[in-house]
C-alpha cells in the first residue's frame, strides 16, 4: 500500500521498545511497552501534517521515528543519572570530589599566567576543591598574593580571588567547597588572610566543627548534605604538629638527602625577590637552592620537585600557621603521611594527606589494600608530579579505583584525562560529588584492586558495541576513526582497553563504519568480564586520519542502556557539538564464562530446551546438566527417573518430573553442616576460660583475705584454720567450674533444639515448593493438551494421566525429602551425644585436677606444720591423730559431691569416629 510506505505500526513500535529494554521474553511489562509506544507516537507525530495521520495515530512515520532516535527519550544513558540521584548523606570520604591543581594558572607551570578568571571557570564546571598558593606581597603593606612560587608568573591579589570565589562558589552546586591553601606567608599576611576569609565569606565559612560531627577519631566525616553552602579551609593546623610530636616520640624522623644534579631545571628559576631590605632568613626561605623540610606535609609541588632534584643540607621551613588561620581548619587537616598502619592506629577521619602521582602509584603497587582501607576512612589528595611543566595531566583512573577522593588535575589543559574528569562529574547534577561504588567504602569487602578477579557480591557484566554510522560531523576532512576506550578497575583495562574502528563510507554528511546487519559479528567491539561495572566507563572519540579531534563522549558502563542509540558528541570541554552524533547498537548483559553458559541458560529458562518429541527417553541429557548442581546425588536422581519411566512408559509429556529432580537435587538437606552443626568443646573460647579463671582466682583471694585475720592464733589452731580455708576454696572452685560447664551444656542443648526447628521448617518449605511446582506443571500440561489435541476423549484421558503422574511424583518426592530429613536428624543426635560426652570428659578432668591440687596442698601443709610444732616444742596428744586425719583431703572424699558416670557402651574415640561432618 503506497499510503502506508515509510511507516511503523503501533505493534512495530512496541516490539522495538521491548528490544531496546533488552527484555524480548518479558510479558509482565507488555502493557507498559504498549503505553510507551502510544505516548511516543503521539509526541513525535504531533507536528506532522494532518494529511499524514493514519488510523488515529496508530503508527509513526520514519521521519518521526528518526526524531525519536535522536531525542532525549532515547539517550544512551538513563536520563535520571543526569539529575541529582545519589545519596548525599554519607561521609565525605565516600565520594569522589572534583578537584583542581594550581587553579590560578592559565597555561604552563613555568611560563603561564595567573588569572582570577580561572577560578570562575573552574567553579562553573562544578569543581569542589580549588588550590590557592599564597605568598607575601612584594609591597610593604603585608597584602597576601597568589602566585606560582619560584616562577616568573605574575601574582594576582588574594582579596580579588576571594571575592570571585564568594560570587561563584555555589552558582552551580550547593555542596561544600574546599580551599586547599599552600601557605608561604608571614604572620602579618596570615592575619589578613584569616580576616578576609571571615569578612568576605561570612556565614558560608565553616569556623567550627558541627556538633553532630566533632573532630574526633571516633566520628566519621560529615556528609555533603551536612555541609551545604559551606566553605572549608585546608591549611596547616597548629595543634596537629604538637600532638604528632607527643604521639611519635619514639618514631625517628628520616631526612632524605639527594646529591645535587647539574641538570636541575630549577637552576634558571628566579626567586622573584627584588627587595634588598629582606632579611637573610627571608631570602633563604625564598631560595629554592637551599632545600626544603621533607617532613612538612604542606610543601608546594614545586618545592617538592626541587627538593628531590637539588636539595642542600640546610632545610628551609615553610611558614608556620598562625592561630587565626589554624582556627579556621576543620575536617580537612593536612598531616605528613607516615604509614598506613600509623594512620589506622590514629583513626582520625578529619586528617588527610597529599600524594604526588608517583608516590601514589608506588603506594598502590606496594600497599593497595591498605590504601583502599585508608580511603574508606579519610580523605586523600593526589596532585601531578612537578616535572609536568606543560601542565599535562595523569590518568585519574589510576587513583579512582583505589578510592582516592581528590584527584587534582590541571583544568587549563583539556587533554584526555581532563575530558574523563569532566565527563564523570557531569553526572549527579554536576554537583562535584560522585558517590563511590559501595565495595570501595564497605569495610566488610576485602579484595585486591590490582588483581583481575571477581568481587564478592558484585555481578560482572560484558558489553558488545557495534558502531553503525556517524552524522553531522561538519568537518572538511574525513572522520576516519572511532576509538572506544575502556576505563575502570585495573583488571578491566589491562591489555584490552582500546578498540579502533575504520570508516567504510563517507559522503560529507554521514559516515558508515560497518555492516548494519546485527547478526554479523564483524566490527563488533566486545568488553567481557567487567569486574566492577560501577567503576567502569567508556569513551567514544572520533578523529581524522591525521589525528585531528572531532568529538568525544564519556559514558559510565553502569548507566548504559542497551539497544539502538545516537551518542551526542561533545568537545574537549564536555559541551555538546551541535548535532554531531554516532549511531550504535549496544548489548549489555551479565558475564558468564563459556564453561557455565549452557548451565546458566537452563537455570534461567528450564523449559526452553524441552523437546516436542514428547518422548520420556529424552530426559537423559537434562539429568546430566542438572547433575552439575548435585553431583553427589546422581544415584537418587537416576533412581527417580527410572521409577517414572517404569510407571509411565508411554507418557507424552517431556520432563514432567523436572520439579521433582530440582526439589531433591537442590534440597537444603544435602548441606549437612548447616543442619547438623552444634557446638562442642572445641568451640570453647580461650578468652572465656581466662575470664572463668580470673573469677576463680578472685574468689580464692577473697577467701584468703578473710582467713588472714585469724593468723594470730596458736600453731595447732592454724591447722584447723588452713584446713577450713582450703576446703572452702576447693568448694568454691568446684562450684564455679561446674557452673561454667553446665552453662555450656545448656548452650549445646539449645543448639540442638534450634537445629531441629530448622530441619522441620526446611522440610515444610520444601514440601510446599514441590506442591506449588506440581500445580504449575499440571496447569502447563493442561494448556499444552488443549493446544495440541482436538479430541475431547483424548484430552480427558491425557489430563487424567497427567494428574495421576504428578500426584505420584509429589508423593515420591515428599517421601524422599522426609527420609532425608530423618537422616539429618539421626546425624544431629549423634553429634549431640558426642559433644555432651566430650564436655563431660573435659569437666571430669578439670575437677580431678582441682582435687589433686588441694590434696597435695593439704599434705604439704600438714608436714610443714608438724615440723614447725616439733621445732617449737609443742606437744601434740597421741589421741589427736584424728585431727590430722580430718585434714587430709583426697579426690575420693568428694565422690558424693561430684557424681560422674561416663557412657557405659560408648568411648570417646568411638564417638569421635562416628561424628559426621559435611
C-alpha positions, 0 to 999 in steps of 0.5 A: 500500500503506497499510503502506508510506505515509510511507516511503523505500526503501533505493534512495530513500535512496541516490539522495538521498545521491548528490544531496546529494554533488552527484555524480548521474553518479558510479558509482565511489562507488555502493557507498559511497552504498549503505553510507551509506544502510544505516548511516543507516537503521539509526541513525535507525530504531533507536528506532522501534517494532518494529511499524514495521520493514519488510523488515529495515530496508530503508527509513526512515520520514519521521519518521526521515528528518526526524531525519536532516535535522536531525542532525549527519550532515547539517550544512551544513558538513563536520563535520571543519572543526569539529575541529582540521584545519589545519596548525599548523606554519607561521609565525605570520604565516600565520594569522589570530589572534583578537584583542581591543581594550581587553579590560578594558572592559565597555561604552563607551570613555568611560563603561564599566567595567573588569572582570577578568571580561572577560578570562575571557570573552574567553579562553573564546571562544578569543581569542589576543591580549588588550590590557592598558593599564597605568598607575601606581597612584594609591597610593604603593606603585608597584602597576601598574593597568589602566585606560582612560587619560584616562577616568573608568573605574575601574582594576582591579589588574594582579596580579588580571588576571594571575592570571585570565589564568594560570587561563584562558589555555589552558582552551580552546586550547593555542596561544600567547597574546599580551599586547599591553601599552600601557605608561604606567608608571614604572620602579618599576611596570615592575619589578613588572610584569616580576616578576609576569609571571615569578612568576605565569606561570612556565614558560608565559612565553616569556623567550627566543627558541627556538633553532630560531627566533632573532630574526633577519631571516633566520628566519621566525616560529615556528609555533603548534605551536612555541609551545604553552602559551606566553605572549608579551609585546608591549611596547616593546623597548629595543634596537629604538629604538637600532638604528632610530636607527643604521639611519635616520640619514639618514631625517628624522623628520616631526612632524605638527602639527594646529591645535587644534579647539574641538570636541575631545571630549577637552576634558571628559576628566579626567586622573584625577590627584588627587595634588598631590605629582606632579611637573610632568613627571608631570602633563604626561605625564598631560595629554592637552592637551599632545600626544603623540610621533607617532613612538612606535609604542606610543601608546594609541588614545586618545592617538592620537585626541587627538593628531590632534584637539588636539595642542600643540607640546610632545610628551609621551613615553610611558614608556620600557621598562625592561630587565626588561620589554624582556627579556621581548619576543620575536617580537612587537616593536612598531616605528613603521611607516615604509614598506613598502619600509623594512620589506622592506629590514629583513626582520625577521619578529619586528617588527610594527606597529599600524594604526588602521582608517583608516590601514589602509584608506588603506594598502590603497587606496594600497599593497595589494600591498605590504601583502599582501607585508608580511603574508606576512612579519610580523605586523600589528595593526589596532585601531578608530579612537578616535572609536568611543566606543560601542565599535562595531566595523569590518568585519574583512573589510576587513583579512582579505583583505589578510592582516592577522593581528590584527584587534582588535575590541571583544568587549563589543559583539556587533554584526555584525562581532563575530558574523563574528569569532566565527563564523570562529574557531569553526572549527579547534577554536576554537583562535584560529588560522585558517590563511590561504588559501595565495595570501595567504602564497605569495610566488610569487602576485602579484595585486591584492586590490582588483581583481575578477579571477581568481587564478592557480591558484585555481578560482572557484566560484558558489553558488545558495541557495534558502531553503525554510522556517524552524522553531522560531523561538519568537518572538511576532512574525513572522520576516519576513526572511532576509538572506544576506550575502556576505563575502570578497575585495573583488571578491566583495562589491562591489555584490552582497553582500546578498540579502533574502528575504520570508516567504510563510507563517507559522503560529507554528511554521514559516515558508515563504519560497518555492516548494519546487519546485527547478526554479523559479528564483524566490527563488533567491539566486545568488553567481557568480564567487567569486574566492577561495572560501577567503576567502569566507563567508556569513551567514544572519540572520533578523529581524522586520519591525521589525528585531528579531534572531532568529538568525544563522549564519556559514558559510565558502563553502569548507566548504559542502556542497551539497544539502538542509540545516537551518542551526542558528541561533545568537545574537549570541554564536555559541551555538546557539538551541535548535532554531531552524533554516532549511531550504535547498537549496544548489548549489555548483559551479565558475564558468564564464562563459556564453561557455565553458559549452557548451565546458566541458560537452563537455570534461567529458562528450564523449559526452553530446551524441552523437546516436542518429541514428547518422548520420556527417553529424552530426559537423559541429557537434562539429568546430566546438566542438572547433575552439575548442581548435585553431583553427589546425588546422581544415584537418587536422581537416576533412581527417580527417573527410572521409577517414572519411566517404569510407571509411565512408559508411554507418557507424552509429556517431556520432563514432567518430573523436572520439579521433582529432580530440582526439589531433591537435587537442590534440597537444603538437606544435602548441606549437612553442616548447616543442619547438623552443626552444634557446638562442642568443646572445641568451640570453647573460647580461650578468652572465656576460660581466662575470664572463668579463671580470673573469677576463680582466682578472685574468689580464692583471694577473697577467701584468703583475705578473710582467713588472714585475720585469724593468723594470730592464733596458736600453731595447732589452731592454724591447722584447723584454720588452713584446713577450713580455708582450703576446703572452702576454696576447693568448694568454691572452685568446684562450684564455679567450674561446674557452673561454667560447664553446665552453662555450656551444656545448656548452650549445646542443648539449645543448639540442638533444639534450634537445629531441629526447628530448622530441619522441620521448617526446611522440610515444610518449605520444601514440601510446599515448593514441590506442591506449588511446582506440581500445580504449575506443571499440571496447569502447563500440561493442561494448556499444552493438551488443549493446544495440541489435541482436538479430541475431547476423549483424548484430552480427558484421558491425557489430563487424567494421566497427567494428574495421576503422574504428578500426584505420584511424583509429589508423593515420591518426592515428599517421601524422599525429602522426609527420609532425608530429613530423618537422616539429618536428624539421626546425624544431629543426635549423634553429634549431640551425644558426642559433644555432651560426652566430650564436655563431660570428659573435659569437666571430669578432668578439670575437677580431678585436677582441682582435687589433686591440687588441694590434696597435695596442698593439704599434705604439704601443709600438714608436714610443714606444720608438724615440723614447725610444732616439733621445732617449737616444742609443742606437744601434740596428744597421741589421741589427736591423730584424728585431727590430722586425719580430718585434714587430709583431703583426697579426690575420693572424699568428694565422690558424693559431691561430684557424681560422674558416670561416663557412657557405659557402651560408648568411648570417646574415640568411638564417638569421635569416629562416628561424628559426621561432618559435611 
